[in-house]
């Protein structure tokens, strides 16, 4: 249309130039030339009239079509095509940016201790652990997490696993070396605990600092409705720990856990879980035959959270308890069951300050008659998101009559982007 208008105006300009030049041309040109020029002008006028008539006709046709389209009803919008892999689409953008640049961080745990404890050889100062983490989305269907732990005994893989989060039926699969889903403390890394040590029941019955951390697979399913969240997990492991030790390829450790979570009010919620583990025993009473012995662990845990949303950065309260039963078995004979538990409470009374207390009571795994008891008070200060300073007073009464009074100092400091731990 613009080209046509340009031609039209070009013709008009030519006619005007010819008309303006006609008097001078008439004075100098011969009669035959003047007649030819006038004929050419008449021909151009006819062509211009024909082009204008064609232009008006096409413009009228376009106006009619536009009016018809305006009067017709709008067609129904096509239904959106559902995404076959909704979870994968959520990770696609992030995965593209993290494929060759994972989140990396290093967290150091420095611990000092003062006092007397005949059952502990912990040095006065120690960089007990340096954790290097590498976390990234592998592709739209999986992510990988690696945690390397360097301590006085050397470098090891604390955890290293891949998570497949787009399986059918909403299942989630992990494969690699994992901290087993048994209770709460076993799953937590050292720097993520609210105190500088682990409870006595963890040390006596669940493997201490390392806990149940073995190569294996974990399959879980989340069931939720408007008021309640349920998570069921089943795991199988092969390897050696302070609790379970696989001496044959057919001897695996199995772990199961069911966890329920519910909001009570806007700022409070309750988390309750039950755990079970069975596997070849690493510690067995002398009256049992080691070759065919196994250990059963039963656990119940409950956590209460209070965090008012309007003042979330200043006030917070958490109370938690965990109960564990350990029972050895060998050749159809069931040994005496050892029992232990802890209970702790933690309160945030200022923007960067936390205070708390913990009570421990636990029998020994190989002798249920020997019972250790203890209590702790701890105070934590967070200068920033990348460091924390903690002081802890700990008193322990061991089952053999030894008493220990200690003061622990803990300093955690980190660099890099470290992902959130399990809630």
C-alpha positions in Angstrom: 0.0 0.0 0.0 2.8 2.4 0.8 4.5 1.6 -2.5 1.3 2.4 -4.4 1.0 5.8 -2.6 4.6 6.6 -3.4 4.0 6.0 -7.1 0.9 8.1 -7.0 2.7 11.1 -5.6 5.6 10.7 -8.0 3.2 10.9 -10.9 1.5 14.1 -9.5 4.9 15.7 -9.0 5.9 15.0 -12.6 2.6 16.5 -13.9 3.1 19.6 -11.9 6.6 20.0 -13.2 5.4 19.6 -16.7 2.6 22.1 -16.2 4.9 24.7 -14.7 7.3 24.2 -17.6 4.7 24.4 -20.4 4.8 28.2 -21.0 8.5 28.3 -21.5 8.4 25.1 -23.5 5.6 26.6 -25.7 7.7 29.7 -26.5 10.7 27.7 -27.6 9.4 24.3 -28.8 7.9 23.7 -32.3 4.2 23.0 -32.7 4.6 19.3 -33.2 6.6 18.9 -30.0 4.0 20.8 -28.0 1.3 18.6 -29.3 3.2 15.5 -28.3 3.8 16.8 -24.8 0.1 17.6 -24.3 -0.8 14.1 -25.5 1.7 12.5 -23.0 0.2 14.6 -20.2 -3.3 13.4 -21.1 -2.2 9.8 -21.1 -0.6 10.2 -17.6 -3.8 11.8 -16.3 -5.8 8.8 -17.5 -3.3 6.3 -15.9 -3.5 8.3 -12.7 -7.3 8.2 -12.7 -7.2 4.4 -13.3 -4.7 3.8 -10.5 -6.8 6.0 -8.1 -10.0 4.0 -9.0 -8.1 0.7 -8.3 -6.8 2.1 -5.0 -10.3 3.1 -3.8 -11.7 -0.3 -4.7 -9.1 -2.2 -2.7 -9.5 0.2 0.2 -13.3 -0.4 0.2 -12.7 -4.2 0.1 -10.4 -4.0 3.2 -12.9 -1.9 5.1 -15.6 -4.5 4.5 -13.4 -7.4 5.6 -12.5 -5.5 8.8 -16.1 -4.8 9.6 -17.0 -8.5 9.1 -14.2 -9.6 11.4 -15.3 -7.1 14.1 -18.9 -8.3 14.0 -18.0 -12.1 14.2 -17.7 -13.7 17.7 -14.1 -14.3 19.0 -13.0 -17.9 18.7 -12.6 -20.0 21.9 -9.1 -20.1 23.2 -7.3 -23.3 22.7 -6.9 -25.4 25.8 -3.3 -25.4 27.1 -1.4 -28.5 26.5 -0.4 -30.1 29.9 3.2 -30.5 30.7 4.2 -34.1 30.9 6.9 -33.4 33.4 5.9 -30.4 35.5 8.7 -31.0 38.1 11.2 -31.1 35.3 10.1 -27.8 33.8 10.6 -26.1 37.2 14.2 -27.2 37.3 15.1 -26.6 33.6 16.0 -22.9 33.9 18.0 -23.4 37.1 19.7 -26.5 35.7 20.9 -24.7 32.6 22.7 -22.1 34.8 24.1 -24.7 37.2 25.2 -27.4 34.9 28.9 -26.3 34.8 28.8 -23.9 37.9 27.5 -25.8 41.0 26.9 -24.1 44.3 30.1 -24.5 46.3 30.8 -23.9 50.0 33.3 -24.7 52.7 32.2 -24.8 56.4 34.7 -25.2 59.2 33.8 -26.4 62.7 36.4 -25.4 65.4 35.8 -26.8 68.8 37.6 -26.2 72.1 37.0 -27.9 75.4 38.1 -27.2 79.0 37.5 -29.4 82.0 38.0 -33.0 83.0 36.5 -36.1 81.4 38.2 -39.4 81.9 36.0 -41.0 79.1 37.0 -38.5 76.5 40.3 -37.8 74.7 39.1 -34.7 73.0 42.0 -32.1 72.7 41.7 -28.6 74.1 41.5 -27.1 70.5 40.6 -28.9 67.4 39.4 -28.1 63.9 37.2 -31.1 64.1 35.7 -30.9 60.6 35.9 -29.0 57.4 33.0 -29.7 55.1 33.1 -28.9 51.4 29.8 -29.0 49.6 29.1 -29.2 45.9 25.4 -29.0 44.9 23.7 -28.5 41.5 20.8 -29.5 39.3 22.2 -32.1 36.9 19.4 -31.9 34.3 15.6 -31.3 34.4 15.1 -34.6 36.1 17.8 -34.9 38.8 20.1 -33.0 41.2 23.3 -34.0 42.9 24.7 -33.2 46.3 28.3 -34.0 47.5 29.6 -33.3 51.0 33.3 -34.0 51.6 34.4 -34.0 55.2 38.0 -33.5 56.3 39.0 -34.2 59.9 41.9 -35.4 62.0 41.4 -38.9 60.6 41.5 -37.8 57.0 39.2 -37.0 54.1 36.0 -38.9 53.5 32.7 -38.6 51.7 30.2 -37.7 54.3 27.4 -37.8 51.8 27.3 -38.0 48.0 24.1 -38.8 46.2 21.9 -38.0 43.2 18.2 -37.3 43.7 15.6 -38.2 41.0 12.5 -36.0 41.7 10.3 -36.7 38.6 9.5 -40.4 39.0 6.0 -41.7 38.5 3.4 -41.6 41.3 5.3 -38.7 43.0 8.2 -40.9 44.2 11.6 -39.5 45.1 14.7 -41.7 44.7 18.2 -41.1 46.1 21.2 -43.2 45.4 24.8 -42.8 46.7 26.2 -42.5 50.2 23.6 -41.1 52.6 22.9 -40.4 56.2 20.0 -42.7 57.0 16.6 -41.4 57.7 16.6 -42.5 61.3 15.3 -39.9 63.7 16.5 -36.3 63.5 20.0 -36.0 64.8 21.4 -38.8 62.6 20.3 -37.0 59.5 21.8 -33.6 60.6 25.4 -32.5 59.8 27.5 -31.5 62.7 27.5 -27.8 61.9 23.7 -27.7 61.6 23.1 -28.9 65.2 22.0 -26.4 67.8 24.7 -27.6 70.2 28.5 -28.4 70.0 28.2 -32.1 70.5 25.7 -35.0 69.9 23.4 -36.4 72.6 24.5 -39.4 74.6 21.8 -41.6 73.0 23.3 -40.9 69.6 26.8 -41.7 70.8 25.7 -44.9 72.6 23.1 -46.4 70.3 23.1 -44.7 66.8 26.8 -44.6 65.9 28.1 -41.3 67.4 29.5 -38.6 65.2 29.4 -40.5 62.0 26.0 -42.2 62.7 24.4 -44.4 60.2 26.0 -43.2 57.0 26.3 -45.9 54.3 26.1 -46.4 50.5 22.6 -47.3 49.4 19.3 -46.2 47.9 16.4 -44.3 49.4 12.8 -44.2 48.1 10.3 -41.9 49.6 6.7 -40.8 49.0 5.0 -37.6 50.1 1.3 -37.7 50.9 -0.4 -34.4 51.7 -3.8 -32.8 52.1 -5.0 -29.4 53.4 -4.0 -30.1 57.1 -1.5 -32.9 57.2 1.8 -33.9 55.5 2.9 -37.5 55.6 6.2 -38.8 54.3 7.1 -42.5 54.1 10.7 -43.6 53.4 12.3 -47.0 52.7 16.1 -47.5 52.5 18.6 -50.2 51.9 22.3 -49.9 52.6 25.5 -51.9 52.4 28.7 -51.1 54.3 30.1 -50.6 57.8 29.4 -48.2 60.6 29.6 -48.2 64.3 26.2 -49.9 64.5 25.8 -52.0 61.4 28.6 -54.0 59.6 28.0 -56.0 56.4 30.3 -59.0 56.4 28.6 -60.6 53.4 27.1 -59.2 50.2 23.7 -60.6 51.1 23.7 -58.8 54.5 22.1 -55.4 54.0 20.9 -52.8 56.4 17.2 -51.7 56.0 15.8 -48.5 57.3 12.2 -47.3 57.3 10.7 -44.0 58.5 7.2 -42.4 58.6 7.0 -38.7 59.4 3.9 -36.5 59.9 3.9 -32.7 59.9 1.0 -30.4 60.7 0.5 -26.7 61.3 -1.3 -26.0 64.6 -1.6 -22.2 64.3 -0.2 -19.6 62.0 3.1 -19.6 63.9 3.3 -23.1 65.4 3.6 -26.6 64.0 4.3 -30.2 65.2 6.5 -32.7 63.5 6.3 -36.4 64.7 8.2 -39.4 63.3 8.8 -43.1 63.8 11.9 -45.0 62.6 13.0 -48.6 62.3 16.4 -50.1 61.3 17.7 -53.6 61.2 21.0 -54.9 59.9 24.1 -57.0 60.7 25.5 -56.1 64.1 28.8 -54.3 64.6 28.6 -54.5 68.4 27.2 -57.6 70.0 27.3 -58.9 73.6 29.8 -61.7 74.1 27.1 -64.2 74.7 25.9 -63.8 71.1 27.4 -65.5 68.0 28.9 -62.7 65.9 28.4 -64.5 62.5 24.6 -64.5 62.7 23.9 -61.5 64.9 21.9 -58.5 64.0 20.8 -55.3 65.6 17.3 -53.7 65.7 16.8 -50.0 66.3 13.4 -48.4 67.1 13.0 -44.6 67.2 10.3 -42.0 68.0 10.9 -38.3 67.7 8.8 -35.2 68.1 9.5 -31.5 67.4 7.5 -28.5 68.3 8.2 -25.2 66.5 7.0 -21.8 67.4 7.9 -18.8 65.2 5.5 -15.8 65.0 5.4 -14.6 61.4 5.2 -10.9 62.3 8.4 -11.0 64.4 10.1 -14.0 62.8 13.6 -12.5 62.9 13.5 -11.8 66.6 11.5 -14.6 68.3 11.6 -18.4 67.9 11.2 -21.4 70.1 11.9 -25.1 69.4 11.5 -28.2 71.6 12.5 -31.6 70.5 12.8 -35.1 72.0 14.0 -38.4 70.5 13.7 -41.9 72.0 15.7 -44.8 70.8 15.6 -48.6 71.6 18.4 -50.9 70.6 17.9 -54.7 70.6 20.5 -57.3 69.6 19.5 -60.6 68.1 21.4 -63.8 67.2 20.3 -67.3 66.2 16.7 -66.6 67.2 17.7 -65.2 70.6 16.8 -61.7 71.5 19.0 -59.8 73.8 18.3 -57.2 76.4 16.9 -54.0 75.0 18.9 -50.7 75.6 16.9 -47.5 75.8 18.0 -43.9 75.6 16.5 -40.5 74.9 17.3 -36.8 74.9 15.1 -33.6 75.2 16.2 -30.1 74.3 14.7 -26.7 74.1 16.0 -23.6 72.3 14.8 -20.0 72.4 15.8 -17.0 70.3 15.4 -14.0 72.6 17.1 -11.4 70.4 17.9 -11.0 66.7 21.2 -12.9 66.8 21.1 -14.6 70.2 19.8 -18.1 71.1 19.8 -19.9 74.4 19.0 -23.5 75.2 19.3 -26.6 77.4 19.4 -30.4 76.8 19.0 -33.4 79.0 20.4 -36.9 78.1 19.9 -40.3 79.4 21.0 -43.5 77.6 22.0 -47.1 78.3 25.1 -48.7 76.7 24.4 -50.7 73.5 26.2 -53.8 74.8 25.1 -53.5 78.4 21.7 -52.1 79.2 22.4 -51.9 82.9 25.1 -49.2 82.4 23.2 -45.9 82.1 24.8 -42.6 81.3 23.1 -39.3 82.2 23.9 -35.7 81.5 22.8 -32.1 81.0 23.9 -29.1 79.0 23.3 -25.4 78.7 24.3 -23.5 75.6 24.3 -20.0 74.3 24.7 -19.1 70.6 25.5 -15.9 68.8 25.2 -15.4 65.0 27.4 -12.4 63.8 26.1 -13.1 60.3 24.8 -15.9 58.1 28.3 -17.1 57.5 29.5 -17.6 61.1 28.3 -18.6 64.6 29.9 -18.6 68.0 28.6 -21.0 70.7 29.5 -21.7 74.4 28.2 -24.8 76.1 28.5 -26.2 79.6 28.1 -30.0 79.9 27.9 -32.2 82.9 27.9 -36.0 82.5 27.4 -38.8 85.0 28.6 -42.0 83.4 27.2 -45.4 84.4 30.5 -46.6 85.9 30.5 -43.7 88.4 32.8 -41.2 86.5 31.6 -37.6 86.5 32.7 -35.0 84.0 32.3 -31.2 84.0 33.3 -29.5 80.8 33.0 -26.2 78.9 32.8 -26.4 75.1 33.5 -23.5 72.8 32.4 -23.8 69.1 33.1 -21.5 66.2 31.5 -22.2 62.8 32.5 -20.1 59.7 31.7 -20.6 56.1 32.3 -19.3 52.6 30.3 -19.8 49.5 26.6 -20.7 48.9 25.5 -23.6 51.1 22.1 -25.2 50.4 19.5 -25.6 53.1 19.5 -28.8 55.2 16.7 -31.1 55.9 13.9 -29.4 58.0 
